[in-house]
Amino acid sequence: MGMMFQKLSGPIYPAYLIVGEYSIALEPELITSLQGMTAEDDDLFLKDLVSSIGCNRYLREMMEAEIAKTENKSELVLKLRSTLKDL
């Protein structure tokens, strides 16, 4: 299923990060922080994304597993960055 951001209409959690079959709710402050990371290189962006959102070992491992399954990491980063701008 992959990894992607999904915009929501709610004020408390304006977006989710979808990782495989799971949804991780993102607070507005976290989204703002993530949007500030968009100028970094691909590997650093993914590493920072995992460390910022993966608040526990289970989430980090789940995100890292999805990233490892991705054949084209540059395409994944491009998709995540472009979606992140619209959150």
Backbone hydrogen bonds, N-H to C=O, Kabsch-Sander energy under -0.5 kcal/mol:
donor,donor_aa,acceptor,acceptor_aa,energy
4,M,18,I,-2.2
6,Q,16,Y,-2.6
8,L,14,P,-3.4
15,A,26,L,-0.9
16,Y,6,Q,-2.5
17,L,24,I,-2.3
18,I,4,M,-3.8
18,I,16,Y,-0.6
19,V,17,L,-0.6
19,V,22,Y,-2.9
20,G,2,G,-3.4
22,Y,19,V,-2.4
24,I,17,L,-2.3
25,A,23,S,-0.6
26,L,15,A,-2.7
31,I,27,E,-2.1
32,T,28,P,-2.2
33,S,29,E,-2.0
34,L,30,L,-2.7
35,Q,31,I,-2.4
36,G,32,T,-1.1
37,M,34,L,-1.5
38,T,35,Q,-1.0
40,E,37,M,-1.7
45,F,41,D,-2.6
46,L,42,D,-2.4
47,K,43,D,-2.3
48,D,44,L,-2.8
49,L,45,F,-2.5
50,V,46,L,-2.4
51,S,47,K,-2.3
52,S,48,D,-2.4
53,I,49,L,-2.4
54,G,50,V,-2.5
55,C,53,I,-2.2
60,R,56,N,-2.3
61,E,57,R,-2.8
62,M,58,Y,-2.2
63,M,59,L,-2.6
64,E,60,R,-2.8
65,A,61,E,-2.2
66,E,62,M,-1.8
67,I,63,M,-2.3
68,A,64,E,-2.4
69,K,65,A,-1.5
70,T,66,E,-0.9
70,T,67,I,-0.8
73,K,71,E,-0.6
76,L,72,N,-1.8
77,V,73,K,-2.7
78,L,74,S,-2.3
79,K,75,E,-2.3
80,L,76,L,-2.7
81,R,77,V,-3.0
82,S,78,L,-2.4
83,T,79,K,-2.1
84,L,80,L,-2.5
85,K,81,R,-1.6
86,D,82,S,-0.7
86,D,83,T,-0.8
87,L,84,L,-1.2
